[in-house]
Amino acid sequence: MTLIATYVAVVFACGLVAKLVRLPPLIGFLAAGFLLEASHVEKIAGIDEVAEIGVMLLLFAIGLQLDVTSLVKKEVWLNSGLHMLVMTFVGTSVLTGMMAVGVFAPEEFKVLFAIAVALSFSSTIVAVKVLQERGDEQALYGRIVIGVLVMQDIAAVILISVTSGTPPSPWALTLVVVLPVIGWVGKYWSRIGHGEMEMLFGIGMALIPGYLLFTEVGLSGSLGALMMGVLLARRPGADQLSNALFRIKDLLLVGFFVSIGFHGIPTWANVAIGLSLLLLLPIQAFCYWGLLWLFGLRNRTAVLATLALANYSEFALIVAELGSEGGWLSDSWLLTLVIAVSGGFVLAGLMNPTSVSAISAFARRLPTRPPEQIHPEDRLIDIGDADAIVLGMGRVGSSAYRQLVEEYGYRALGIEHDPNRMRVLVDEGYNVLEADATDYDFWARVIDTGHIKVIMLAMPAQYANIEALRELRRVGDGGAVVASVALYREDVQELEEMGIDVVTQLYHGAGEALADRAVAAVADIVPPHRGAGPSRGRHERDPRQHGRHEREGRWPGVRETRVRDDIRSGND
């Protein structure tokens, strides 16, 4: 127990220091691993297994949110293929040149080639974590990033099979039959309910038919976990399952970052060579950006995707470990690649802040193109004659949308960055467009219409609402009333300090709305002889409620900042 307490203390302290100096906590977790190894602290038994399960659940969660059709788009499969070819050539050339000038001892060409291929991959863990922290897995650039990572994962499976000398078993062909059967059985999983049974089901699917089955037939267990997620992605409750696994997956991934430090203490030569390999990252980034730009993506989309992908993959360490065990790669190279991959993680943490304001500002300085030359999914949006906009069409946003339309007669437009949810809402009769509310160009187009009266920020993440508000303030709100929802009291205060017109704490607003509906229900069931007037159907609008809302000047469940002092003094 003392050993575990030591680990927790060191990992937490390093993560806290990283956060205090405005670095991602994962950088602190990496430092904790090296610190524990340098201090000769005993390695906890099973930490490698914990790390492996964390990676497995991460890939399973990716699969749950993956739109398979996105893989056939040229900006995904052609981008990943061309990038891999270019960076393998560049990497092999650079390594050969370094060997020629005596930076490291002579190696066979196949060794340099394998290292170059491994370094052409991007980190699934880092890139997906960046997307999840922003809530951008379903944004256009997020879908491109995940698609590229999946294509690279498939290539990594092939590379691992070649470098390990053990090709997939002939039994791997049976997966063509087994996977559809598993998918058919999986359609009933939502009946088991929520809570611990739901989480156990998700872990079991990723581990047993995913990781273990694929490993047994000579394929990557990580690929198997990804495939299990894909099989369940279209089933009801997939999003909820992903959310249920979110925290446990994040905790287990801490073990992955810490375990990297236990590969050994690098020598100064390892450090020097590893850091010199980081010079390939700007070339990698430029290659990603150039290809995405050629495929018609806007600068902002291309830059965001590039920064998420411009790092080295954990697969480089897996390949190096297999090479070390197989005898064709020295232990020194393993430690060198640990430095290169860890350094790539650090740079990725610095270059991918949760807020994308600085990235958007940089993208605006790059050369632009005529709208007709931009990818159809990335063009600016015409919002028509809408006079109210709801950003984020989840449960809160869709409820606000209905209230604006049905109660107050606004021509509302919903904005949703998840294309799957957007299509569902359109089928249900909502006026919804796919867009990213944190995009400066989107807001510039919205305000140019000049007749927006209400803008509601109903995205689930506080930073996303703040980011959208910041971009809106940058272009001017056109005189519209801007309202937002917040989960915590401190979030309400933060939005107030930014000068938002209306803000409500989510649960407070839900309580008011519940009280409104309860009072309306009581009015409906009061007998006429008690003075309640004629009975109305439950679904009819109560004119008294409508008049009350007009008198108070606010929507049900929304507490305005301008009356907050009266509320505090008991004059509500």
N, C-alpha and C positions, 0 to 999 in steps of 0.2 A: 504493500500500500504506500510505503514511503517513496518508492521509485515512481509510482504513478503520480503522487503528489508533486514530486520534483518536476516531472514532465509538464504537468498542468501549469505549475507556477512559471517555469521557464518559457513555455510556449505562449501563455497569456501575456507575460511581461514583454516579450519580443513583439507580439502582435500589437500590444498597446503602444509601445514606443513607435512602431511604424505608423500607427494611426495618428499619434500626436504630431508627428512630423509630416502629416498629410500624404503618407504612402499607403498603398493597399496592405491590409493585414497579412496577405499571403507572403509578402516580402519578409515580414517578421517571422513567419512560420518557417521559411527557408533558413533564415539566420539562426533560429532556435535549433534546427537539426544540426547545423555545423557547430554551434556552441556546445551542444550536448556531446557530440562526437569528440570535439577538442578537449572537453573536460573529462573524457573517459567514463562518462555515465553509461551504465549498462543499457544495451538496447532492449526495449520491452519486447518480450516474445509475442508475436502475432501482429506487430505494427505493420509489417509488409502486407499481411492478409487484410488488415483494416484498410490500408491504402488502396489495395486492389478492389475491395468491395466498394469503396468510395468512387473510384473511376468507373466501375461497372454500373453503379446507380446513376452516375452522371450521364453515361451514354444511354441508359434505359430511359431517363427523363428526356433526353434529346429526341429519342425515337418517338416518345409519346406526343411530341409537338411537331414532328417532321411531316411536311407535305411532300410525299414521294415524287409528285409531278414536278417539283422544283428542281430535281436532279437532272432532268432532261433538257433544261434550259442552257443555252450556250454560255451564258455568263457564269454558270456553275461548272458543268463538266468540261467545257473547252478551256475555261479559265484555269481550272485546277490542273488539267493535263499540260497545257502550254507552260504554266508557271513551273511545274515540276521539271519539265524538260530543260527550260532555260536555267533554273537554279542548280540543277544537277550538273549541267555543263560548266556554269560559272564556278560552282563549288569545287568540282574536280580540278579545274584549271588553277584556282587559287591554292588549293592544297598541294598540287604538283609544284607550283612555283615556290611555295614555302619550303617544301622538301628540297628543292633544287638549291636554295640559298642556305641550307643547313639549319633551318629553324627546328626541325625534328629529324629523327633518324629515318633512313630510307624504308619505305613500305611498298608492298605490292600494289599494283594499280587497282585490283579488285577491292582492296581495303579502302583506298581513297575514294573510289566510286561509291562504295556502300555508305561511307560517312557522309559524302555529298548528298546522296539520295535522302538519307535520314534527316539531314539538316534542311532539306527543301520542304519538309512538312511543318505545319503550324500546330501549336498546342491546342488540343481540344479542350482541355481543362481551363486554361487561361481565357481563351476566346469565349467559351460558353459562359464562364463566370462573369466576364465583362457584360455580356448580353443580359444575363439574369439580373445583375445589379441595376441595370438601366431599365429592365422590363422590355427589352427590344428583341426578344427571340422571334417575334412575328413581324417586326418591321422589315422593310424590303432589304436593307443591308444585313439585317440579322439572318434572314432566310438565305441570303447568298453565302454568308459566312458559314452557316451550319451545313449547307449543301457542299461547299468546298471541303469542309472538314470530313464529311462522310466519304466523299470521293478519295480523299487522302487516306482515310482509315482503311478503305478497301485496298489501296495501293500498298499501305503499310503491312497488311496481312500477307500480301504476295511477297514483299521484301523479307519479312520475318521467316516465311516458309523457305525462301531461297537461301537466306543466310544461315538458317539453322540446319539446312540439309535434310529436312523432313517435310516432304510435300504432303498436302492434305490426303487423308485416307480415302479410298474409293467409297467408303460409307458416307462421305460427305454428300454424295449424290442423293442419298435418301432424304436429305433435308428438303428437296423439291416436293416430296409428298408429306413429310412430317410438319413443315411450317404451316401449310394451309389447314391441317387438322388442328394444330394448336390454336391458330387464329379463330377457327370455327368454335372450338370449345371456349375460348376466351370471351366470346360475346355474352356469356352469362355471368361474367365475374362481378358486374355491378350489383348483383342481387345479394352479395355477401354483406352489404352495408358499409359503414364508414368506421373510422377509428383504427384501433390496432389491427383488426382483421384486414382492413384495406392495405395498410402498410406492409403487413406480412405477406399478403398476396403479391404486391409489387416486388418486394425483395425476392420472394420465391420464384417469380417468373423470370426476373433478371438473372438469378443465380443458377436455377436448375435447368429448365429447357433452353436458357440463354447461354450463360457462361460455361457450365459443365458440359452440356451437349455439344456445343461447338468445339470445345477443347478436346473432347473425346474423338472427334472425327478430324482432328488436325487443323482446325481453323482457330482464329483468334476468339477467345472468350469475350473480349470487349465488343467485337463485331456481333457476337451472339446476343449480348445484352441490348445492343442497339436495335437489332432485328426484332426482339421481343417487344420493345417499345413501339416500333413501327406497326407491328401486328395489332396492337391495342389502340393505336392512335385515333382511329375513326370510331371507336366504341364510346357510348355515353359514359361520362365520368372520367375520361382520360385526363382532362385538365385538373380535376380534383385529386386524382391519384398522383399526378406530378407535384401538386402543391403539398400533398400529405408527406411525400418523400423529401421535400425541399430541405428541411432543417437537418434531418438525419444524414442526408447526403453531404451537406456542407460540413458537418462535424467530422464525418469520416474522411473527407478530402483534406482536412487538416493533417491527418496521419500521412497522406501522400506527400505533402510538402515537407513535413518534418523528416520523413524517411529518406528523402534525397540527400540530406546531410550525412547520413550514415554510410554512404558509399566510400568514405575515407577522407583523410585530410590531404588535399592536393599540395603538390610541391609548387615552388615559385615558377618552375617551368610550365607546369600544368596551368597555373593561373595566367601566365603570359600568353600561352597559345590559345587558351580558352577565350580570353578577352579579345584577342586579335580576331577570332572567328566572329565576334559580334559585328565586325566591319562588313560582314555579308548582309546583315539585317537591312541597312538602307537600300542595298541593291534589291533585296527581296521585296521591300515595301514599294519601291519604285516600279518593280515588275508587276506587282498586284495592281497598283493604281493605274498604270498604263494600260493593262489589259481590260480592266473594268471601264476605263474611260473610252477605249476603243469599242466596247460593247454598248456604249450609249448611256451609261450611268452618269447622273449629275455628279459634280465635284464633291458635294457633301456626302452623298451615298458612297462614292468610291473611296473617299478619305476615311470615313468611319469603318468601312469593311477592311480597308488596308491596315489601319492601326490595330484592329482586333486580330488580324492574321499575321502581323509582322513580329514573329517570335519563333523560337525553336520548340519542337514538339517533344513531349515525354517519350515518344516512340524512339527518339534518338538514343535515349538511355536503355530502352529495352533491347534495341539492336546491339548496342555496345556491350550490354551484359551477356547477351547470347554469344557475341563474338569472343568475349573474354572467357566464357565457359567452354566454347568450342576451340579455343587456342589460336584462332586466326587474328585476334585483336588483343593488344597488350592491355594490362590493367592501367597503365599510364594514360592510354587513350580514353578509357572509361572515366577517369578522374578529370581529364581535359574536357570531355563532353559534359560532365556534371557542371563545370564552371560555365561553359558556353550556354547550356540550357537554363541554368539558374540566372545567369546574367540576362538572358532573353526574357525570363519571367519578370525580373526587376524592371527592365526597360518597358515591358508591356504594361506593368502596373503604373509607371510614370506617364506613359503616353495615352492611357485610356481612363481618364477620370470619369466619375459617374456623371457629372455635368458635361454636356457636349457644347457649351457656349463657345469656348475657345476654339474647338475644332471647327464649328460652323463658321466662326469669324475667319479662320485660316482658309477654309474652302471657298469663301466668297472672293478671295483675292486671286484665285486661279482663273485661267482663261475660260470663258463661257462659250456656249454654242447656241445656235438658233433652236427654238423649242421643237421644231419638226425633226431635228437630229437626235433628240433625247429619247431614251428607252420609253416605250409607251407606259410602263408601270411607274416611271419616275418623273413624268411631266407635271407641270403645275396644274392646279385644280380649279375648275370653274364651279363656284358654289351656287350659281343660279340666283334666284330671287329670295333666298333664305334671309330672315331677319333675326334668327336666333341660332346659335351654334352650341352644340353639346360635345365637348371633347372627352372621349372615352365612353363607349356604349356598353359598359358592364351593367350590373344590376342597378347601381345608383344612377348612372347616366341614362339608361333606357327609361327608368322611372321618371326622371326629370324631363326627358324628352316628351313622354306622354302627357305630363302635367302642362307643359308649355303649349302643346298642340290642342289637347282636349279641353283644358280648363281656361286657357287664356287666348287661344286662337292664333298663336304664332306660327309662322312658316319655318319650322325648325329643321335643322340639318345636323345629323349625327356624324361625328368623325371617329373612325376606329382604325387602328393600325394592324389589327389581326384580320387578314382577308377571309378566313373561315367564318369567324363570327360576323363579319360584315355581310357575307352572303346569306347567312341564316336570318339576320335582321331584315335584309332587303326582301327575302321571301315572306317575312311576316308583315310586310307593308311599311316598314320604316324607310325614311329618306336618309340613307347613310352612304358615305364615301370613304374610301380607304386613303388614309394620309397619316403623316407623323406630325403631331401637334407641337413637337419641340423643334420643328424645322422652320428656320427664319423665312425661307422662300414661301412656305405655306402661309404664314401669317401676313406677309406682304401682299399676297394675292387676296386674302380674306378682307383686309382693310380697304383695299382698292375699290371694292364694290360700294362702299360708302353708306350702306343702309342696314348694317348690323346693329341691333339694339341690345341684345343679351348674348354674353359669352359665358358658358358654364364649363368649368374645369372639373371633370368628374373621373379623372384617371386614378387608379388605385394606389399609385406610388406618390408620396409627397414631393420627391425630387422632380418627378415628371411634371406635376402641376406647376411647381416653381419654375422649371425650365421653360415651360410653355408661357407662363406669365412674364418671364424675363424677355423672351423673344417678342411677345406681344407689346411690352413696354418699349422695346427697341424701335418698332415701326409705328407705334401710336395705336390707341384702341379705338379711334374714330368716334369717341363719345359713347361707346357701348358700356353697359353695366357688366362688370366682370365678377363672377361668383365662383366659389370653389368649395369643395368638400375636404375635410381633414379628419384624420383618424385620432390624433392625440391633441391634448390641450396645447402643448408647445408648438405643434404644427399650426394651430389656429393663430397663435401669437406671431409666428414667423410670417404667415401670409398677411396678417394685419400690418406688420411693420413694412411690408412691401407695398402697402397702399391699396390692397384689393378692396373692391366695393362691398362685397358680401361674402361671408364665410360661415360655414356651419361645421360643428364637430359631428362626425358621422352618427355616433350612437345617441347624441343629444337630439339631433334632427329626427332620427328614427323614433325616439320616444315621443316627440311632439306629433309626428305623423300618426303614430299608433293611437295617441290620445284623441286626435282629430277624428279618426275613423271609428273609435269606440263611441264618442259622443254622437256622431252621425248615426251609428247603429242604434243607440238608445232612442234617438229622436224617431227613428223608423218604427220602433216597436211600441212606443207609447200609445195607449188607446186614445181615440179621438175625444171621449168624454172627459179626459184629464187635461184637455186644453192644448194638446199638441198639434191640432190642426189635422187636415187629411193625411192619411198614410201615403207614403211614396215607396216605389220600388227601390231596392237596395242599389241598383245600378244607375238610378237617376241622379242628376246633379242637384245638390242642395243649394238653392240661391242664397240662403243665409251664410253658408260657408264661403261662397264666392264673394259676397259682399264684405265679409270679415277680412278676407285676404286683400281685397282692394283697399279697405280702410287702413289696414296695417302696412300696406305697401310691400308685402313680401310673400314668397311662396311658402306653402306648408312645409314645415320642418326646417326652414332656413332662418337662422338668426343673424341679423345684420350688424355689421361693425358699428354703424352710426347710432344704434340704440343700445349698445352694450353697456354704457355707463348707467342708463336707466335700469337695465336688467340687474346690474350689480347692486343698485340701491333699492331694489324691491319694487320698482314702479312698472313692472312689465304689464 
